[in-house]
Amino acid sequence: MKCSWQEGNRITLLVNGDEYYPAVFKAIDNAQQKVILETFIWFEDNVGKQLHSVLLRAAQRGVKIEVLLDGYGSPDLSDAFVNELTAAGVVFRYYDPGPRLFGMRTNLFRRMHRKIVVVDETVAFVGGINYSAEHMSDYGPEAKQDYAIRIEGPVVQDILLFELENLPGKEAVRRWWRRRHRPEENRKPGEAQALFVWRDNGEHRDDIERHYLKMLANAKREVIIANAYFFPGYRLLHAMRNAARRGVRVKLIVQGEPDMPIVKVGARLLYNYLVKGGVQIYEYRRRPLHGKVALMDDHWATVGSSNLDPLSLSLNLEANLIIHDRVFNQTLRDNLNGLIARDCQRIDKTMLPKRNWWRLGVSVMAFHFLRHFPAWVGWLPAHTPRLARVSPPVQPEIETQDRVESPTRWDLRVRGPAGRGLCPAPLRRVPVPIERCVNSPGRRWSGSPRRALVCGHAEWFLPAPAPSCPQLTARVPAARPPVPAQDRSQPETGNRRPNRAGHTPAHFVTVGG
């Protein structure tokens, strides 16, 4: 699959979770047919519970929902949290889950790092924001600075087609002679244009990096790159330095207060090379930076999930949107320049570490490592990541038949030539598959899986019902009046006695087909 530039889109910049989460939740609440959600992190905190609620409401009103989480980024969701969604019909998958070794996650490489939401083929969201309270401004000093976009228009169809083709069993056949795609050229530049690009470990291994390289080569006045985890390959570093040397103002915003100390150490190894080449480096000091955005001149911009580090450029599954629009470009520019003016410290030559043989050797090794890292990774014997679907919960079978039950009564009747009567066989409960829980033909039960009474002659609601009792029907009461006093003394068994009127109560709703 390869996407092309699409015109006539409506693109809105969303800054942090304060703007992103309300927009996503509103779109899901308005969904009528289908919701597809992919994310790296989903925590069971306040934000995660809100997402859980809106997805559950959508599923209960019949919306088809597919969720894909990364097995490394989201390993700690509770069974009750997930089972409530799967019981309502949500298709819940993990990308390459793996067991912990001595409490540590082992499935580090080849992560599903995309953050995508598609609603009803009309609205989509792409960016770098996960579902966690860390992306809210009121989280505290550790709140992350991040970006995403809301899209309406023809490019949503491209995103949806990409998602559908990557479902299990729908993957395109990989051809060895189709390994790389050239960056799609915008032959008719205009406004409100968008291009969906992604990175995988098949035919699109370096698509996002190639768009960055082409942007730097075509820049004429200004380039601003804000990236949380900056440790790119040699090609991209060389392109940034070349752009600065030909007079382009190249501004790089990196973390000054990183969430992982190694991030700052790695980025500072590159400062000498970039600053002496004319690149302006700014460290964002207010809080951790998590954005993955860039812009060029007055029309080009990109927002997505891809960092500029070896993991994102060589291993992870990523997705970005390339935008050609002056209004959006200016909106993003104003935001980034505001960060530079208020919360960033510029790195000048006086702040650079002194040159010595040790630092020179480390820098040379880092350059060559970055240059050849993608090829080395390709040689590694790595397993093919798998998608693991979470099955809906199944309640255990109740084996005792003379246990005292709640006031809600079950009744089983046999329809036959002899008329209507009670089945004399002992009754037992069995779980009913959610697909078979119906009130009437063609109507799904929106709640959790129900249970049915089954007589000893046949398992009426199981996938292969026995033909020995073809007239057997099971019925469940929708609402039953209080049990009379004379009946409360008797234990609730499978074979109930008729009441004083000579018949069993008839407050029933049919369960099963």
N, C-alpha and C positions, 0 to 999 in steps of 0.2 A: 504493500500500500504506500502511496505517496500523495501528499496533499498539495494543493496549489493555493495561490493567493485568492482570497475571497473578498468581495466588495460589499458595501452596504451593511456593515456591522455596527452595533451599538456597544461600546466598550467603556466600562466604568472602573476606575481605580479604587480599590478598597485597602485602607491602611489599618493594619493590626486587626485583632479579633473584634474590637469595638465596632467596626464597620462590616467585617466579613461575616461573623456568625449571624447577626440579625438578617442579613441578605440571604444567606444559605437556608436558614430555618424558614423564612417566609416562602422561599421558592418551593421547598419540600412540602410545606403546609398547603400550597396551592397546586401541588402535583395531582394529575388526573390519571396517568397511565403508568409511567415508569420513572424510576430514580436509580442512577448508577453512581456510586460513591467509592472513590479510592483515596487512601491516605496512608501515610507512614506511621503516624502516632495517633492513637485514640485512647485518652486516659479516662478513668472512671471518676472524674471530678465533676465540678459544677457544670462546666461546658460540655463534657462528655455525656452527662446525664440529660442535658437539654437536647443534644443530638439524638440520644436514645429515645426520648419522648416524642420528638417530631417524626422520627422514622416509624415508631410503633403506631402512632396515630395514622400515618399514611398507609401502613400495611393493613391496619384494621378496616380501612375503608376500601380496600381492594387494589391499591397501587402495588405494582411489581417492583421490588427493591432488590438490588444486588450490591453487596458491600465486599470490598477487597481491602484487607489490612496486611501490613507487613508483619511477618512472624518475629522479626527482631525488634522493630519499633513499638509494637503493641502486644507484648507477651503476657500482660498481667490482668486482662479483663476477666472478671469472675464468671463462673458458669451460669449463675442466676441472671447476670446482666445479659449475656449472650443468648441464653436459652429463651428468654422472654421474647426476643426478636425472632429467633428461628421458629418458635412455636406459632408466631403470628404470620409466618410465611416468608420472612426475609431470607434471602440466599446469602449466607455468611461464609466467606472464604478467608483463609490465611495464606499469604505468599511465603512459601518455604519455611514453615515452622520448624524449630529444632529444640531438642532438650538442652537443659542447662548442665554445665559441667562445673562442679564445685561452686554452684551459685552464679556462675558466669554464663552469659549467652554466647553460644559458639557459632551461630549462623550469621556472621558479620558481613561477609562479602556477597555481592550480587543482590542488593536490596531493592525492593519495590518502593521507590522514593517519590512517586508521583502524588500530587494532590489535585484531584479532579472530581467535579460533581457535574452530572448531566441530568436535567429534569425535563421530561416530556418533549425531547427533541427541539426545544425552543430556547432554553436557558442553560448556560454552562458556567462553571467557575474553574479557574486555573490559577495556581500560585504556589507559594511556599508555606502557607499557614496550615498547621496541624490542628487537631481538636483537643486543646488543652487550655487550662486556665492561664498558662504561662504567656499566652498571646494577648491577654487582656491588660490594659494600661494600669488597672488597679491591683495587679498582682504584686507589685512592689519593685524593688531594685532589680530583680531578675526577670522582669517582664521583657519579652522579646519585641524588637522592632522588625516588622515584616510586612509583606505586600501580597495582594492577590487581585484578580480582576473578575468582573462579571461580564459575560458576553451574551448578546442576542444577535441573531442573524445567520447567514449561510454557513459561517465557520463552525457553528454548533453541530451541523450535520457531519462535518469532517471528524469532529471529536467523538461524536456518537458512533460513527462507523469504525473508528479506531478502537473504541471500547468493545464493540460487538465482535470485531475480528480477533480480539485477544481473549475472549471467553474460552473456557475449556472445550476442546473439540472443534473450535472455529479458527484456530491458528492457521495462517497461511503457510503453504509449503515453502521451506527454505531451499533456495537454489544456490549452489556454490559459485555460479558465475554471476550472481547478482548480490554483490557484497556491499557496495557503497552507493549512496545517492549524492549527487551534487546539490549544493544549496539552491533552492528554487529562486529564480530571479523574478523580481517584480518589473515586468516589461512595460506596464502602464501605471506608474506611480500616481496615486490619488489620495483620497481621504477615506477614513473608516475601513481600511484594508487590514486583513489579518491572515496569518499563516500559522497553522498548528504544526509544530515539530516535536520530535521525541527522540530519546536515545534508548536503544535496546542492545542486546548482545548478539544480534543477527545482522540484518541488512542496514541498520541505522546506528552503527556504533559511534560515530562522531558527528552526527548531523548538527547538534547544538553547537559544538565547538567550531565547526565550519562556518556557521552563521556569525559567530563572534569574530572569526578571522576576516571574513568578508566585510563585516561592518567596520573593523579597524582599518582595513585597506582602503575603504571608500570614504572614510571620514574626512571632512574638510575644515571644520571649525572646532567642534567640541565633542568629547566623549566622556560620559560619566558612568562608571561601573561601581555598583554597590553589591558586594558579595561577602557573605558571612565567613565561608571557609575558603580562603584564597590560597591556593598552592597549585597553580596550573602547570601545563606542560610548557616546554621550551618554545614551541611555536607561538603560543599566545603571548608569552612574555616578550618575545622578539617583535611581534606585531605591535604591541603596546608601545614599546620603545621606538620603533620606526615611525609610528604615527606622531609621537611627541617630537621627534627630531625634524619632521617636516612641517612643524608649526601648529599642529592640532593640540588644543588644550585637553590633555588626558588626565582625568581626575579619578582616583581610586579610593573608595570608602571601604575600610576593613574594620574588624572588631578591635576596639581598644580595651573593652571589658569583656573578654570572651567567656563563654560558658565552659570551655575546655582550654586549659593553659597551653596545650600543645599547639593549638591553632595559632596563637600569637607568636610562639617560637618559630613555627614554620614560615609564617608570613614575613617575619623580620629577616629571615635569611635572604629574602629577595629585595629588600629595601635598597641596598647599595646599587644593584644593577638597574632598578627602575628609576630611582631618584637621579642618579647621574646621567640617565638617558632623557631626563626632562619630564618624567611622570610625576604628577602631584599626588601624594599619598596623604590620606586623612584617616585618623583613628577615631572611631565613634566611641565616646566615653560615657554617654549617659546611661546606657544599659546594653545588654547583649544584642548584637545585630544578627538577624536571621534572614534578611532579605536576599533575593537573588534577582536583581533587576539591572538594566542598563539602558542607555539612550545614546543617540548620535545625532548631532546637528539639530534640526528642528522638526524631524518627521519620524525617525526610526526609534523603536523602543522594544524591549522584551521584558516579560514577567513570567516567572515559572518556578520550578522546583530544583533546577540544576545549579549546584554550586560550581565553582571553578577549582576543583581539587581532583586528585586521582580517583576517588571513589565515584564521584558524579560523572566525570569525563570518561572513565574506563570500565566501570563495573555496574553501577546502579541503573535502574529503570527510571528515566526522567521524562518530563514534559514541559515545554515552554510554548508561549504564544508570541510570535513576532508581529509587531503592530506598526503600521504606516499611517500615522494620523497626527496632524499638528496639534490639535487640542489636547489629546492624550499625552503627547510628548511634553507639552508645556506644563500640564498638571503634574506629571512625574518630576520634571525638572524643578519646579517650584518646591516640591516636597524635599528632594535631595539637597538642593541648595540651602533650604532651611536647616536641615541636619548639619550641613557643613558650617553654617554661620553660627549656630547655637551650641552644638554639642560635639564638635569635632576638633581635634588638634592636628595641625599639619606637621608632617615629618619633614624637617629640612636637613641639610648636610651636617649641621652641627650636632644633630641628634643621632646620627648614624654610628654604629659601632666601628671602632678603629680597625683598620685593615691589618691583618697579620697572616702569617703562613697558615695557621690553623683555620682561620675563618675563610681564607682563600681556598684551601683544600675542601672544606665543607661545602662552600658555594659551588665549586666545580662539580663535586660529586652530586649535589642536589640537582644542578642543571641537567647532568647526564641521566640521572635517575628519572627525572620528570620527562625528559625527552623520550626515553625508551620504555617507560613504565607500561603503557598500553600494550606494547608488543610482548613484554614479559608476562603480563597477566594472561594474554591469550595462550601462552604455552602451558599454563598451570592445568593439571588434571582436576577439573572441578565438576561436581555433579550438576545435573540439570535441575534448576529449582522447580519445585512442584507447588501446585495449589491444593490445599487441604480444605474441604468443605465441612462445616460444622453441622452435624445432623440435628434435627429437632429433638427435644427431650422426649423420652418414653417413660411413663410412670410404671412402677413395679406392679405386678399382678397381685391381687388380694385373693389368697387361697381359701381362707375360712369362709363358710357359707352361713353360719349362724351368729355372726357378729352383729351387735346392735348398731344400726345405722342412724343417721340423722333423720329428721322429719321428712326429708325429701325421699319419696317412695319410688321404687322401680317396679314395673309390672311387665310380665311377659305373657302373651296370648298366642294361641294356636288357632288359625283359621282353617277349617276343613269341612268335609261333608257333614260331620256331626254337629256343626255349629261352632260357637265360640266358647272356649273354656280355657282354664289355666293349664299350662304345660306341667306334667307331673314330675319331670326330670329336675334334678338339682340345678341351680343356677350358679353361674360364676361370672366375674367381670373380666373383660379383656380390653386392652387398649385399641382404640379405633384410629386408623390413619387419618390425618387431618383432611386428606383429599376426599375421604368418604363421609366426613361429618357434614351433613347437609340437612336443612330444614325441608327443602323441596328439591325436585330434580333441577339441576343446573345452578344451584345456589350454594356457595361456599359458606361454611361456618367461620365467622371472623375471629372467634376466640381461640383458646388453647385446645389441644387435642382432648376429645371427650372419651368416655368409656361406655361400653354397651354391655347389657346382660345377654348371656349366651346359654342356651339350654344344653343338656348333655347329649342331645341327638345331633347337633350341628353347631358349627362355628360360623354363625350367620354373617358376621361382619369381617371375618378374616379374608385375605386375598383369594383363597380358594375355598368357598363354602361347600360343605358336604350336601349332597342332594337328598339325604335321607329325610330331611324335614323341610320341604320346600315352602310350606305355608307359614313358617315361623316369622314373626315380626317382633321387634323390640321397640318399646316406647319409653320415653323419659318425660316426666312431668315438667312443664314450664313453670308453673307456680301451683302449689298445693296448700289448701287450708290446713289449719292445725289438726293434728291427729286426735280423734275422739278419745275420751278418757278410758273407755272400755278396751281400746286397742293398744294403749300405751304400755300395758302390762305385758303384752306379748312381744317376744323378741322378733326383730325384723329378719326374716329368712327369705330364701328364694321362692318358696311356695307359700304365698300369703293366703290367708283365709278370706272369703267374702265377708263384707260387713253385714249389718243387720238387714239391709235392703236386698241382700242376696247377690250382690255384684261388687266387683272391685271398682275403686275410683277411676275416673276417666279423664283426668287432667293431663293430657299427653301431648307431646311434640315428637313426631317421628324422627328417628335418628338412623341414617343409613339408607341405602337404595334398594 
